Amino acid sequence: YSGLHMVPISFLSWSQLLHSGVLRDLERQNQKKENIRLLEEQIALTKQLMEERDKALMAKGSQQP
C-alpha cells in the first residue's frame, strides 16, 4: 500500500522537473531574442554612426582648397 503513495510523489517530482526545465528553456529563448534585438540595434547604430562620420569627412574635405 505504501508503494501506491510513492507513484504520485514520483510523478509530481518528474512533472516539477519537466516544468522547471520548460521554464528554463523559455527563459533562454527570451534571453536569446533580447540578445538578437540588442545586436541588431547595435548594428543599426554603428551603421548610422559610420554614415554620419563619412558625411562629416566629405564636408570637411570639400571645404579645403
PDB file of N, CA, C and O in Angstrom:
ATOM      1  N   TYR A   1       0.823  -1.205   0.000  1.00  0.00           N
ATOM      2  CA  TYR A   1       0.000   0.000   0.000  1.00  0.00           C
ATOM      3  C   TYR A   1       0.858   1.256   0.000  1.00  0.00           C
ATOM      4  O   TYR A   1       0.509   2.251  -0.636  1.00  0.00           O
ATOM      5  N   SER A   2       1.969   1.214   0.705  1.00  0.00           N
ATOM      6  CA  SER A   2       2.829   2.408   0.728  1.00  0.00           C
ATOM      7  C   SER A   2       3.434   2.671  -0.645  1.00  0.00           C
ATOM      8  O   SER A   2       3.770   3.812  -0.961  1.00  0.00           O
ATOM      9  N   GLY A   3       3.578   1.628  -1.469  1.00  0.00           N
ATOM     10  CA  GLY A   3       4.085   1.800  -2.820  1.00  0.00           C
ATOM     11  C   GLY A   3       3.169   2.640  -3.681  1.00  0.00           C
ATOM     12  O   GLY A   3       3.639   3.357  -4.564  1.00  0.00           O
ATOM     13  N   LEU A   4       1.876   2.566  -3.443  1.00  0.00           N
ATOM     14  CA  LEU A   4       0.926   3.359  -4.216  1.00  0.00           C
ATOM     15  C   LEU A   4       1.092   4.852  -3.945  1.00  0.00           C
ATOM     16  O   LEU A   4       0.867   5.683  -4.824  1.00  0.00           O
ATOM     17  N   HIS A   5       1.487   5.178  -2.720  1.00  0.00           N
ATOM     18  CA  HIS A   5       1.684   6.590  -2.388  1.00  0.00           C
ATOM     19  C   HIS A   5       2.927   7.158  -3.052  1.00  0.00           C
ATOM     20  O   HIS A   5       3.024   8.368  -3.259  1.00  0.00           O
ATOM     21  N   MET A   6       3.867   6.302  -3.385  1.00  0.00           N
ATOM     22  CA  MET A   6       5.102   6.781  -3.999  1.00  0.00           C
ATOM     23  C   MET A   6       4.892   7.166  -5.458  1.00  0.00           C
ATOM     24  O   MET A   6       5.624   8.008  -5.979  1.00  0.00           O
ATOM     25  N   VAL A   7       3.916   6.573  -6.124  1.00  0.00           N
ATOM     26  CA  VAL A   7       3.708   6.861  -7.537  1.00  0.00           C
ATOM     27  C   VAL A   7       3.332   8.324  -7.759  1.00  0.00           C
ATOM     28  O   VAL A   7       3.970   8.981  -8.581  1.00  0.00           O
ATOM     29  N   PRO A   8       2.332   8.864  -7.068  1.00  0.00           N
ATOM     30  CA  PRO A   8       2.014  10.289  -7.288  1.00  0.00           C
ATOM     31  C   PRO A   8       3.169  11.209  -6.896  1.00  0.00           C
ATOM     32  O   PRO A   8       3.405  12.220  -7.557  1.00  0.00           O
ATOM     33  N   ILE A   9       3.888  10.868  -5.829  1.00  0.00           N
ATOM     34  CA  ILE A   9       5.014  11.709  -5.411  1.00  0.00           C
ATOM     35  C   ILE A   9       6.083  11.685  -6.497  1.00  0.00           C
ATOM     36  O   ILE A   9       6.637  12.725  -6.851  1.00  0.00           O
ATOM     37  N   SER A  10       6.371  10.506  -7.019  1.00  0.00           N
ATOM     38  CA  SER A  10       7.360  10.384  -8.078  1.00  0.00           C
ATOM     39  C   SER A  10       6.894  11.136  -9.321  1.00  0.00           C
ATOM     40  O   SER A  10       7.675  11.862  -9.937  1.00  0.00           O
ATOM     41  N   PHE A  11       5.636  10.968  -9.689  1.00  0.00           N
ATOM     42  CA  PHE A  11       5.090  11.671 -10.848  1.00  0.00           C
ATOM     43  C   PHE A  11       5.155  13.174 -10.629  1.00  0.00           C
ATOM     44  O   PHE A  11       5.503  13.926 -11.539  1.00  0.00           O
ATOM     45  N   LEU A  12       4.820  13.611  -9.417  1.00  0.00           N
ATOM     46  CA  LEU A  12       4.868  15.038  -9.100  1.00  0.00           C
ATOM     47  C   LEU A  12       6.292  15.561  -9.243  1.00  0.00           C
ATOM     48  O   LEU A  12       6.505  16.642  -9.791  1.00  0.00           O
ATOM     49  N   SER A  13       7.267  14.799  -8.752  1.00  0.00           N
ATOM     50  CA  SER A  13       8.655  15.229  -8.862  1.00  0.00           C
ATOM     51  C   SER A  13       9.074  15.356 -10.328  1.00  0.00           C
ATOM     52  O   SER A  13       9.724  16.327 -10.713  1.00  0.00           O
ATOM     53  N   TRP A  14       8.696  14.363 -11.141  1.00  0.00           N
ATOM     54  CA  TRP A  14       9.052  14.419 -12.560  1.00  0.00           C
ATOM     55  C   TRP A  14       8.358  15.574 -13.255  1.00  0.00           C
ATOM     56  O   TRP A  14       8.962  16.256 -14.083  1.00  0.00           O
ATOM     57  N   SER A  15       7.089  15.800 -12.924  1.00  0.00           N
ATOM     58  CA  SER A  15       6.376  16.899 -13.576  1.00  0.00           C
ATOM     59  C   SER A  15       6.948  18.247 -13.147  1.00  0.00           C
ATOM     60  O   SER A  15       6.980  19.192 -13.936  1.00  0.00           O
ATOM     61  N   GLN A  16       7.403  18.334 -11.887  1.00  0.00           N
ATOM     62  CA  GLN A  16       8.036  19.576 -11.434  1.00  0.00           C
ATOM     63  C   GLN A  16       9.359  19.801 -12.153  1.00  0.00           C
ATOM     64  O   GLN A  16       9.679  20.925 -12.542  1.00  0.00           O
ATOM     65  N   LEU A  17      10.132  18.718 -12.329  1.00  0.00           N
ATOM     66  CA  LEU A  17      11.396  18.830 -13.066  1.00  0.00           C
ATOM     67  C   LEU A  17      11.149  19.239 -14.506  1.00  0.00           C
ATOM     68  O   LEU A  17      11.845  20.101 -15.044  1.00  0.00           O
ATOM     69  N   LEU A  18      10.154  18.617 -15.129  1.00  0.00           N
ATOM     70  CA  LEU A  18       9.812  18.946 -16.510  1.00  0.00           C
ATOM     71  C   LEU A  18       9.380  20.403 -16.606  1.00  0.00           C
ATOM     72  O   LEU A  18       9.810  21.130 -17.501  1.00  0.00           O
ATOM     73  N   HIS A  19       8.521  20.824 -15.671  1.00  0.00           N
ATOM     74  CA  HIS A  19       8.027  22.199 -15.662  1.00  0.00           C
ATOM     75  C   HIS A  19       9.191  23.186 -15.500  1.00  0.00           C
ATOM     76  O   HIS A  19       9.259  24.187 -16.213  1.00  0.00           O
ATOM     77  N   SER A  20      10.100  22.903 -14.567  1.00  0.00           N
ATOM     78  CA  SER A  20      11.223  23.814 -14.355  1.00  0.00           C
ATOM     79  C   SER A  20      12.140  23.820 -15.580  1.00  0.00           C
ATOM     80  O   SER A  20      12.713  24.856 -15.918  1.00  0.00           O
ATOM     81  N   GLY A  21      12.281  22.678 -16.244  1.00  0.00           N
ATOM     82  CA  GLY A  21      13.068  22.624 -17.476  1.00  0.00           C
ATOM     83  C   GLY A  21      12.444  23.447 -18.578  1.00  0.00           C
ATOM     84  O   GLY A  21      13.141  24.150 -19.310  1.00  0.00           O
ATOM     85  N   VAL A  22      11.126  23.361 -18.699  1.00  0.00           N
ATOM     86  CA  VAL A  22      10.408  24.149 -19.710  1.00  0.00           C
ATOM     87  C   VAL A  22      10.571  25.635 -19.419  1.00  0.00           C
ATOM     88  O   VAL A  22      10.798  26.433 -20.329  1.00  0.00           O
ATOM     89  N   LEU A  23      10.454  25.999 -18.147  1.00  0.00           N
ATOM     90  CA  LEU A  23      10.618  27.410 -17.782  1.00  0.00           C
ATOM     91  C   LEU A  23      12.026  27.904 -18.108  1.00  0.00           C
ATOM     92  O   LEU A  23      12.197  29.013 -18.614  1.00  0.00           O
ATOM     93  N   ARG A  24      13.034  27.078 -17.818  1.00  0.00           N
ATOM     94  CA  ARG A  24      14.413  27.470 -18.147  1.00  0.00           C
ATOM     95  C   ARG A  24      14.579  27.638 -19.655  1.00  0.00           C
ATOM     96  O   ARG A  24      15.238  28.572 -20.111  1.00  0.00           O
ATOM     97  N   ASP A  25      13.978  26.729 -20.429  1.00  0.00           N
ATOM     98  CA  ASP A  25      14.055  26.840 -21.888  1.00  0.00           C
ATOM     99  C   ASP A  25      13.402  28.126 -22.374  1.00  0.00           C
ATOM    100  O   ASP A  25      13.942  28.807 -23.246  1.00  0.00           O
ATOM    101  N   LEU A  26      12.248  28.458 -21.817  1.00  0.00           N
ATOM    102  CA  LEU A  26      11.562  29.691 -22.208  1.00  0.00           C
ATOM    103  C   LEU A  26      12.394  30.915 -21.848  1.00  0.00           C
ATOM    104  O   LEU A  26      12.474  31.870 -22.620  1.00  0.00           O
ATOM    105  N   GLU A  27      13.014  30.880 -20.667  1.00  0.00           N
ATOM    106  CA  GLU A  27      13.869  31.990 -20.260  1.00  0.00           C
ATOM    107  C   GLU A  27      15.055  32.134 -21.211  1.00  0.00           C
ATOM    108  O   GLU A  27      15.426  33.248 -21.583  1.00  0.00           O
ATOM    109  N   ARG A  28      15.646  31.010 -21.602  1.00  0.00           N
ATOM    110  CA  ARG A  28      16.775  31.049 -22.549  1.00  0.00           C
ATOM    111  C   ARG A  28      16.325  31.605 -23.898  1.00  0.00           C
ATOM    112  O   ARG A  28      17.027  32.410 -24.510  1.00  0.00           O
ATOM    113  N   GLN A  29      15.152  31.172 -24.354  1.00  0.00           N
ATOM    114  CA  GLN A  29      14.644  31.672 -25.637  1.00  0.00           C
ATOM    115  C   GLN A  29      14.419  33.176 -25.578  1.00  0.00           C
ATOM    116  O   GLN A  29      14.774  33.902 -26.507  1.00  0.00           O
ATOM    117  N   ASN A  30      13.825  33.643 -24.472  1.00  0.00           N
ATOM    118  CA  ASN A  30      13.584  35.080 -24.322  1.00  0.00           C
ATOM    119  C   ASN A  30      14.899  35.845 -24.263  1.00  0.00           C
ATOM    120  O   ASN A  30      15.016  36.922 -24.847  1.00  0.00           O
ATOM    121  N   GLN A  31      15.892  35.298 -23.561  1.00  0.00           N
ATOM    122  CA  GLN A  31      17.196  35.962 -23.474  1.00  0.00           C
ATOM    123  C   GLN A  31      17.859  36.010 -24.845  1.00  0.00           C
ATOM    124  O   GLN A  31      18.478  37.012 -25.203  1.00  0.00           O
ATOM    125  N   LYS A  32      17.731  34.925 -25.614  1.00  0.00           N
ATOM    126  CA  LYS A  32      18.315  34.893 -26.952  1.00  0.00           C
ATOM    127  C   LYS A  32      17.654  35.942 -27.842  1.00  0.00           C
ATOM    128  O   LYS A  32      18.342  36.637 -28.590  1.00  0.00           O
ATOM    129  N   LYS A  33      16.322  36.064 -27.771  1.00  0.00           N
ATOM    130  CA  LYS A  33      15.608  37.073 -28.561  1.00  0.00           C
ATOM    131  C   LYS A  33      16.071  38.477 -28.175  1.00  0.00           C
ATOM    132  O   LYS A  33      16.270  39.331 -29.039  1.00  0.00           O
ATOM    133  N   GLU A  34      16.240  38.710 -26.877  1.00  0.00           N
ATOM    134  CA  GLU A  34      16.689  40.023 -26.406  1.00  0.00           C
ATOM    135  C   GLU A  34      18.112  40.298 -26.882  1.00  0.00           C
ATOM    136  O   GLU A  34      18.417  41.413 -27.306  1.00  0.00           O
ATOM    137  N   ASN A  35      18.981  39.299 -26.816  1.00  0.00           N
ATOM    138  CA  ASN A  35      20.358  39.473 -27.293  1.00  0.00           C
ATOM    139  C   ASN A  35      20.391  39.792 -28.777  1.00  0.00           C
ATOM    140  O   ASN A  35      21.166  40.643 -29.212  1.00  0.00           O
ATOM    141  N   ILE A  36      19.556  39.117 -29.559  1.00  0.00           N
ATOM    142  CA  ILE A  36      19.493  39.378 -31.002  1.00  0.00           C
ATOM    143  C   ILE A  36      18.976  40.797 -31.255  1.00  0.00           C
ATOM    144  O   ILE A  36      19.498  41.506 -32.115  1.00  0.00           O
ATOM    145  N   ARG A  37      17.956  41.208 -30.509  1.00  0.00           N
ATOM    146  CA  ARG A  37      17.412  42.556 -30.658  1.00  0.00           C
ATOM    147  C   ARG A  37      18.485  43.600 -30.352  1.00  0.00           C
ATOM    148  O   ARG A  37      18.636  44.578 -31.084  1.00  0.00           O
ATOM    149  N   LEU A  38      19.231  43.385 -29.263  1.00  0.00           N
ATOM    150  CA  LEU A  38      20.289  44.330 -28.896  1.00  0.00           C
ATOM    151  C   LEU A  38      21.396  44.353 -29.946  1.00  0.00           C
ATOM    152  O   LEU A  38      21.931  45.416 -30.261  1.00  0.00           O
ATOM    153  N   LEU A  39      21.741  43.193 -30.485  1.00  0.00           N
ATOM    154  CA  LEU A  39      22.764  43.132 -31.528  1.00  0.00           C
ATOM    155  C   LEU A  39      22.313  43.873 -32.782  1.00  0.00           C
ATOM    156  O   LEU A  39      23.092  44.615 -33.381  1.00  0.00           O
ATOM    157  N   GLU A  40      21.060  43.675 -33.179  1.00  0.00           N
ATOM    158  CA  GLU A  40      20.532  44.379 -34.356  1.00  0.00           C
ATOM    159  C   GLU A  40      20.519  45.884 -34.126  1.00  0.00           C
ATOM    160  O   GLU A  40      20.816  46.660 -35.034  1.00  0.00           O
ATOM    161  N   GLU A  41      20.172  46.294 -32.906  1.00  0.00           N
ATOM    162  CA  GLU A  41      20.175  47.717 -32.572  1.00  0.00           C
ATOM    163  C   GLU A  41      21.599  48.275 -32.635  1.00  0.00           C
ATOM    164  O   GLU A  41      21.819  49.378 -33.133  1.00  0.00           O
ATOM    165  N   GLN A  42      22.557  47.505 -32.127  1.00  0.00           N
ATOM    166  CA  GLN A  42      23.960  47.927 -32.160  1.00  0.00           C
ATOM    167  C   GLN A  42      24.452  48.056 -33.595  1.00  0.00           C
ATOM    168  O   GLN A  42      25.171  48.999 -33.923  1.00  0.00           O
ATOM    169  N   ILE A  43      24.072  47.118 -34.448  1.00  0.00           N
ATOM    170  CA  ILE A  43      24.472  47.162 -35.856  1.00  0.00           C
ATOM    171  C   ILE A  43      23.906  48.414 -36.530  1.00  0.00           C
ATOM    172  O   ILE A  43      24.610  49.102 -37.269  1.00  0.00           O
ATOM    173  N   ALA A  44      22.625  48.700 -36.268  1.00  0.00           N
ATOM    174  CA  ALA A  44      21.988  49.872 -36.870  1.00  0.00           C
ATOM    175  C   ALA A  44      22.653  51.162 -36.394  1.00  0.00           C
ATOM    176  O   ALA A  44      22.884  52.075 -37.187  1.00  0.00           O
ATOM    177  N   LEU A  45      22.961  51.234 -35.098  1.00  0.00           N
ATOM    178  CA  LEU A  45      23.606  52.443 -34.568  1.00  0.00           C
ATOM    179  C   LEU A  45      25.018  52.607 -35.131  1.00  0.00           C
ATOM    180  O   LEU A  45      25.442  53.724 -35.428  1.00  0.00           O
ATOM    181  N   THR A  46      25.739  51.510 -35.277  1.00  0.00           N
ATOM    182  CA  THR A  46      27.081  51.566 -35.848  1.00  0.00           C
ATOM    183  C   THR A  46      27.025  52.049 -37.290  1.00  0.00           C
ATOM    184  O   THR A  46      27.836  52.876 -37.707  1.00  0.00           O
ATOM    185  N   LYS A  47      26.059  51.526 -38.053  1.00  0.00           N
ATOM    186  CA  LYS A  47      25.895  51.946 -39.453  1.00  0.00           C
ATOM    187  C   LYS A  47      25.585  53.443 -39.525  1.00  0.00           C
ATOM    188  O   LYS A  47      26.147  54.164 -40.349  1.00  0.00           O
ATOM    189  N   GLN A  48      24.682  53.899 -38.650  1.00  0.00           N
ATOM    190  CA  GLN A  48      24.311  55.312 -38.623  1.00  0.00           C
ATOM    191  C   GLN A  48      25.525  56.180 -38.267  1.00  0.00           C
ATOM    192  O   GLN A  48      25.742  57.228 -38.875  1.00  0.00           O
ATOM    193  N   LEU A  49      26.301  55.744 -37.295  1.00  0.00           N
ATOM    194  CA  LEU A  49      27.480  56.497 -36.881  1.00  0.00           C
ATOM    195  C   LEU A  49      28.501  56.587 -38.015  1.00  0.00           C
ATOM    196  O   LEU A  49      29.087  57.644 -38.250  1.00  0.00           O
ATOM    197  N   MET A  50      28.707  55.478 -38.708  1.00  0.00           N
ATOM    198  CA  MET A  50      29.662  55.476 -39.822  1.00  0.00           C
ATOM    199  C   MET A  50      29.194  56.377 -40.958  1.00  0.00           C
ATOM    200  O   MET A  50      30.009  57.057 -41.580  1.00  0.00           O
ATOM    201  N   GLU A  51      27.885  56.391 -41.238  1.00  0.00           N
ATOM    202  CA  GLU A  51      27.351  57.272 -42.286  1.00  0.00           C
ATOM    203  C   GLU A  51      27.546  58.737 -41.913  1.00  0.00           C
ATOM    204  O   GLU A  51      27.931  59.554 -42.750  1.00  0.00           O
ATOM    205  N   GLU A  52      27.276  59.062 -40.651  1.00  0.00           N
ATOM    206  CA  GLU A  52      27.461  60.445 -40.199  1.00  0.00           C
ATOM    207  C   GLU A  52      28.931  60.840 -40.241  1.00  0.00           C
ATOM    208  O   GLU A  52      29.266  61.968 -40.601  1.00  0.00           O
ATOM    209  N   ARG A  53      29.810  59.906 -39.870  1.00  0.00           N
ATOM    210  CA  ARG A  53      31.244  60.174 -39.929  1.00  0.00           C
ATOM    211  C   ARG A  53      31.689  60.421 -41.372  1.00  0.00           C
ATOM    212  O   ARG A  53      32.454  61.346 -41.644  1.00  0.00           O
ATOM    213  N   ASP A  54      31.205  59.591 -42.286  1.00  0.00           N
ATOM    214  CA  ASP A  54      31.557  59.758 -43.700  1.00  0.00           C
ATOM    215  C   ASP A  54      31.066  61.092 -44.241  1.00  0.00           C
ATOM    216  O   ASP A  54      31.787  61.753 -44.988  1.00  0.00           O
ATOM    217  N   LYS A  55      29.854  61.500 -43.878  1.00  0.00           N
ATOM    218  CA  LYS A  55      29.321  62.792 -44.315  1.00  0.00           C
ATOM    219  C   LYS A  55      30.183  63.928 -43.783  1.00  0.00           C
ATOM    220  O   LYS A  55      30.484  64.879 -44.505  1.00  0.00           O
ATOM    221  N   ALA A  56      30.577  63.825 -42.516  1.00  0.00           N
ATOM    222  CA  ALA A  56      31.396  64.875 -41.906  1.00  0.00           C
ATOM    223  C   ALA A  56      32.761  64.948 -42.587  1.00  0.00           C
ATOM    224  O   ALA A  56      33.290  66.037 -42.807  1.00  0.00           O
ATOM    225  N   LEU A  57      33.328  63.798 -42.918  1.00  0.00           N
ATOM    226  CA  LEU A  57      34.629  63.789 -43.597  1.00  0.00           C
ATOM    227  C   LEU A  57      34.518  64.372 -45.002  1.00  0.00           C
ATOM    228  O   LEU A  57      35.411  65.094 -45.446  1.00  0.00           O
ATOM    229  N   MET A  58      33.434  64.066 -45.698  1.00  0.00           N
ATOM    230  CA  MET A  58      33.251  64.619 -47.053  1.00  0.00           C
ATOM    231  C   MET A  58      33.030  66.122 -46.990  1.00  0.00           C
ATOM    232  O   MET A  58      33.546  66.863 -47.827  1.00  0.00           O
ATOM    233  N   ALA A  59      32.272  66.572 -46.010  1.00  0.00           N
ATOM    234  CA  ALA A  59      32.021  68.011 -45.868  1.00  0.00           C
ATOM    235  C   ALA A  59      33.323  68.721 -45.521  1.00  0.00           C
ATOM    236  O   ALA A  59      33.591  69.806 -46.037  1.00  0.00           O
ATOM    237  N   LYS A  60      34.114  68.137 -44.674  1.00  0.00           N
ATOM    238  CA  LYS A  60      35.388  68.725 -44.285  1.00  0.00           C
ATOM    239  C   LYS A  60      36.341  68.750 -45.484  1.00  0.00           C
ATOM    240  O   LYS A  60      37.061  69.726 -45.693  1.00  0.00           O
ATOM    241  N   GLY A  61      36.338  67.681 -46.258  1.00  0.00           N
ATOM    242  CA  GLY A  61      37.186  67.609 -47.439  1.00  0.00           C
ATOM    243  C   GLY A  61      36.792  68.596 -48.505  1.00  0.00           C
ATOM    244  O   GLY A  61      37.668  69.099 -49.210  1.00  0.00           O
ATOM    245  N   SER A  62      35.523  68.900 -48.661  1.00  0.00           N
ATOM    246  CA  SER A  62      35.079  69.821 -49.699  1.00  0.00           C
ATOM    247  C   SER A  62      35.331  71.271 -49.296  1.00  0.00           C
ATOM    248  O   SER A  62      35.296  72.156 -50.152  1.00  0.00           O
ATOM    249  N   GLN A  63      35.584  71.534 -48.023  1.00  0.00           N
ATOM    250  CA  GLN A  63      35.856  72.899 -47.566  1.00  0.00           C
ATOM    251  C   GLN A  63      37.312  73.266 -47.782  1.00  0.00           C
ATOM    252  O   GLN A  63      37.635  74.453 -47.825  1.00  0.00           O
ATOM    253  N   GLN A  64      38.198  72.300 -47.918  1.00  0.00           N
ATOM    254  CA  GLN A  64      39.626  72.592 -48.093  1.00  0.00           C
ATOM    255  C   GLN A  64      39.896  73.007 -49.534  1.00  0.00           C
ATOM    256  O   GLN A  64      39.280  72.487 -50.464  1.00  0.00           O
ATOM    257  N   PRO A  65      40.836  73.960 -49.714  1.00  0.00           N
ATOM    258  CA  PRO A  65      41.132  74.449 -51.079  1.00  0.00           C
ATOM    259  C   PRO A  65      41.821  73.434 -51.944  1.00  0.00           C
ATOM    260  O   PRO A  65      42.123  73.714 -53.104  1.00  0.00           O
TER     261      PRO A  65
END
